[in-house]
């Protein structure tokens, strides 16, 4: 049995904690690629919120301005005060 979540589970989890970011990536046809990249980076064992925070932090520097802005916004929403 694999200890890494499958793509569908990872996509659904990231969509739950980063809904705006994942929607923008999906509309741009990039969601599956970014989920694969995030899975390859690991870190999912830290918990879904932390993994989503890492996902949004990584994409806050994206070349696509909308993706970067949404990522920064969702990173802030997932970062403890």
C-alpha positions in Angstrom: 0.0 0.0 0.0 1.3 3.4 -1.0 2.0 6.0 1.7 1.7 8.9 -0.7 -1.8 10.1 -1.4 -3.0 9.6 -5.0 -3.4 12.5 -7.3 -7.2 12.7 -6.9 -6.9 12.8 -3.1 -4.2 15.3 -3.3 -6.1 17.5 -5.8 -9.2 17.3 -3.6 -7.3 18.1 -0.5 -5.5 21.1 -2.0 -8.8 22.3 -3.5 -10.4 22.2 0.0 -7.7 24.4 1.6 -6.8 26.6 -1.5 -10.0 26.8 -3.4 -9.3 30.0 -5.3 -5.8 29.0 -6.3 -6.8 25.6 -7.5 -9.7 27.0 -9.5 -7.4 29.5 -11.2 -4.9 26.7 -11.9 -7.6 24.4 -13.3 -9.0 27.2 -15.6 -5.5 27.7 -16.9 -5.0 23.9 -17.4 -2.2 23.7 -14.9 -3.8 22.1 -11.9 -2.8 18.5 -12.5 0.8 19.5 -13.2 1.0 21.6 -10.0 -0.5 18.8 -7.9 2.1 16.4 -9.3 4.8 18.9 -8.4 3.5 19.3 -4.9 3.3 15.5 -4.5 6.9 15.2 -5.6 7.9 17.7 -3.0 6.4 15.7 -0.2 5.5 17.3 3.1 1.9 16.1 3.0 2.3 14.3 6.3 2.5 17.6 8.1 -1.2 18.0 7.6 -3.5 19.3 4.9 -3.4 23.0 6.0 0.4 23.0 6.3 0.7 21.3 2.9 -1.7 23.8 1.4 0.3 26.6 2.9 3.5 25.2 1.3 1.6 24.8 -2.0 0.4 28.4 -1.9 3.8 29.7 -0.7 5.5 28.1 -3.7 3.0 29.5 -6.2 3.1 33.0 -4.7 6.2 33.6 -6.9 4.5 32.3 -10.1 5.0 34.2 -13.3 1.2 34.3 -13.8 0.1 37.4 -11.9 -3.3 36.1 -11.0 -2.0 32.8 -9.8 0.7 34.6 -7.7 -1.8 36.9 -6.1 -4.3 34.2 -5.3 -1.5 32.1 -3.9 -0.3 34.9 -1.7 -3.9 35.6 -0.4 -4.4 31.9 0.4 -1.0 31.6 2.0 -2.0 34.4 4.3 -5.3 32.7 5.1 -3.5 29.5 6.1 -0.7 31.2 8.1 -1.4 31.3 11.8 -1.5 34.8 13.3 
